[in-house]
Amino acid sequence: MGDQVHPGSPSIPPPATYAKPRHRGRRGGIASCCCCLLSTFCSLLFVLLLLAGITILVLWLVLKPIHLPKYSLDNVDFRSFSVGQNSTLNADILYTITANNPNKKIGIKYDNIDIQSSYDGQVFGRSTIPGFYQGHQNITTITSEVLVNDYALTSTSATTLASQIQSNSVPLHFRANAKVHVKIGSYTSPGFKVRVDCDVTMGVNPVLLKSKSCKLKRRS
């Protein structure tokens, strides 16, 4: 027989169930914190870039136009210039160079300037001009002496040069390499390189700069 339910007997309630409380994981908090930091960093970066852009714009409006310095090879003087019987070159050459800074509010700072003299692709002499500062709207004249003692030319070059000395028409190549900085107040810019190349034709007797052709190149 089945179980019987007697009237008046107390009913037995079903067993209670309990839900475990859910705790928020640490990963969610860390991710939220990282997002806040990234957002703050991006905002600061934007503000800094905006301020830098405004500063550059103001400087450009105040200082424009900015002109590169101009250079010229004014004179070449042969104090001595000869080829020996053993194909050696002896010379004393004086170069006169002019640097012109046309800017009204910008100074130019030079590191050492390297001077090279060459003939037929052979660099036979060098000299160095010490670094200096050139103020705004300034023209500076510089001299550099190249002394050459017993430089060995190739036999072909020596023969050709001796013939050109006799005909009073000697072709030479002049090169000046310089590192230049722009100076605005107390600020000095990183340097950039400039190079001046000149092809000259010289008379020896009498000494005369017959012709010259110069080019200015800016290098990074």
C-alpha positions in Angstrom: 0.0 0.0 0.0 1.1 3.5 -0.7 2.1 6.0 1.9 -0.8 7.6 3.6 -1.1 11.3 4.5 -2.8 11.8 7.8 -4.7 15.0 8.3 -3.1 17.3 10.8 0.4 16.0 10.2 2.9 18.9 9.6 4.1 19.4 6.0 7.8 19.2 5.3 9.0 22.2 3.2 11.4 21.5 0.3 15.1 22.0 1.0 16.3 25.6 0.7 18.8 26.6 -2.0 21.4 29.4 -1.6 23.0 31.4 -4.4 26.7 32.0 -3.9 27.5 35.7 -4.1 29.5 36.7 -7.2 32.7 38.7 -6.6 33.9 41.1 -9.3 37.3 39.8 -10.6 40.5 41.8 -10.3 41.0 41.8 -14.1 38.1 44.2 -14.7 39.5 46.7 -12.2 43.0 46.6 -13.7 41.6 47.0 -17.3 39.6 50.0 -16.2 42.6 51.6 -14.5 44.7 51.0 -17.7 42.1 52.7 -19.8 42.1 55.7 -17.5 45.9 56.0 -17.6 45.9 55.6 -21.4 43.2 58.3 -21.8 45.2 60.7 -19.6 48.4 60.1 -21.4 46.7 60.7 -24.8 45.2 63.9 -23.5 48.6 65.2 -22.2 50.3 64.2 -25.5 47.7 66.1 -27.5 48.1 69.2 -25.3 51.9 69.1 -25.6 51.7 68.7 -29.4 49.3 71.6 -29.6 51.6 73.8 -27.5 54.6 72.9 -29.6 52.7 73.7 -32.8 51.6 77.1 -31.5 55.2 77.8 -30.4 56.6 76.9 -33.9 53.9 79.0 -35.6 54.7 82.0 -33.4 58.5 81.7 -34.1 57.8 81.4 -37.8 55.6 84.5 -37.8 58.2 86.4 -35.8 61.4 85.3 -37.6 60.3 84.7 -41.2 61.7 84.7 -43.7 64.8 82.6 -42.8 67.5 82.8 -45.3 70.4 80.4 -45.7 73.9 82.0 -45.4 75.6 82.9 -48.7 79.2 82.2 -49.5 81.6 83.4 -52.1 85.2 82.7 -53.0 86.5 86.2 -53.5 90.1 85.6 -54.4 92.8 83.0 -54.8 96.5 84.1 -54.4 99.4 82.0 -55.5 102.3 83.0 -53.3 104.2 80.1 -54.9 103.2 77.3 -57.2 105.6 74.9 -59.0 106.1 71.3 -60.1 109.5 69.7 -59.4 111.5 67.4 -61.6 110.4 64.4 -59.5 106.7 65.1 -60.1 106.1 66.8 -56.8 104.0 69.9 -56.2 105.0 72.7 -53.9 102.6 75.6 -53.3 101.5 78.3 -51.0 97.9 79.3 -51.7 95.8 81.9 -49.9 92.0 81.7 -50.2 89.7 84.6 -49.4 86.1 83.7 -48.6 83.1 85.8 -47.7 80.2 84.5 -45.5 77.0 86.6 -45.6 74.2 86.2 -43.0 71.3 88.2 -44.3 68.9 87.3 -41.5 67.6 90.1 -39.2 67.1 88.1 -36.0 69.1 84.9 -36.5 72.8 84.3 -35.8 74.9 81.6 -37.4 77.4 79.4 -35.4 80.1 77.5 -37.3 82.0 74.5 -36.2 85.5 74.1 -37.8 85.5 74.6 -41.6 87.6 72.2 -43.6 89.3 73.5 -46.8 90.5 71.3 -49.6 92.5 72.0 -52.7 92.7 69.5 -55.5 94.1 69.1 -59.0 92.9 66.4 -61.5 91.0 64.7 -58.7 94.0 64.6 -56.3 93.6 66.5 -53.0 97.0 68.0 -52.5 96.4 70.4 -49.6 94.1 71.0 -46.6 93.6 73.7 -44.0 91.1 74.3 -41.2 89.3 77.5 -40.3 88.5 77.6 -36.5 84.8 77.8 -35.7 83.2 81.1 -35.0 79.9 82.9 -34.5 78.4 85.3 -37.1 75.8 87.8 -35.9 72.6 88.7 -37.8 72.9 90.8 -41.0 76.7 90.3 -40.9 79.3 89.9 -43.6 82.5 88.1 -42.5 85.6 87.8 -44.6 87.8 84.7 -43.9 91.3 83.8 -45.2 92.7 80.3 -45.3 96.3 79.4 -46.3 97.1 76.0 -47.8 100.8 75.0 -47.7 102.0 72.1 -49.9 105.4 70.6 -49.6 106.5 67.9 -52.0 103.1 66.4 -52.8 103.6 63.5 -55.2 101.5 63.8 -58.3 101.1 61.0 -60.9 103.6 61.4 -63.7 100.8 62.2 -66.2 99.3 64.9 -63.9 102.7 66.4 -63.2 103.5 66.7 -67.0 100.1 68.2 -67.7 100.3 70.6 -64.8 103.8 71.8 -65.8 102.4 72.5 -69.3 99.5 74.4 -67.9 101.8 76.5 -65.7 103.8 77.4 -68.8 100.6 78.4 -70.7 99.5 80.4 -67.6 96.2 78.6 -67.2 95.9 76.2 -64.2 92.6 74.6 -63.3 92.0 73.8 -59.6 89.2 72.7 -57.5 88.3 74.3 -54.1 86.0 72.7 -51.5 84.8 74.0 -48.1 82.9 71.7 -45.7 81.2 73.3 -42.7 78.7 72.3 -40.0 76.3 75.2 -39.4 74.0 75.9 -36.4 71.1 78.5 -36.3 71.2 80.6 -33.1 68.1 82.3 -31.9 68.6 84.0 -28.5 70.0 81.4 -26.2 68.7 78.5 -28.4 71.2 76.8 -30.8 69.8 74.4 -33.3 71.3 71.0 -34.2 73.9 71.3 -36.9 73.4 70.8 -40.6 76.2 70.5 -43.2 76.9 72.8 -46.1 79.5 72.4 -48.8 80.9 74.9 -51.3 82.5 73.6 -54.4 84.4 75.9 -56.8 86.2 75.2 -60.1 88.8 78.0 -60.6 91.3 78.8 -63.4 94.4 80.5 -62.2 97.1 82.5 -64.0 100.6 82.0 -62.5 102.6 84.8 -64.0 101.2 87.2 -63.2 99.0 85.6 -60.5 95.4 86.1 -61.5 92.1 84.5 -60.7 90.8 84.1 -64.3 87.5 82.4 -63.7 85.5 80.6 -61.1 82.2 78.7 -60.9 80.8 77.8 -57.4 77.9 75.7 -56.1 76.5 75.5 -52.6 75.0 72.3 -51.4 73.2 71.6 -48.1 73.5 68.1 -46.6 71.7 66.5 -43.7 
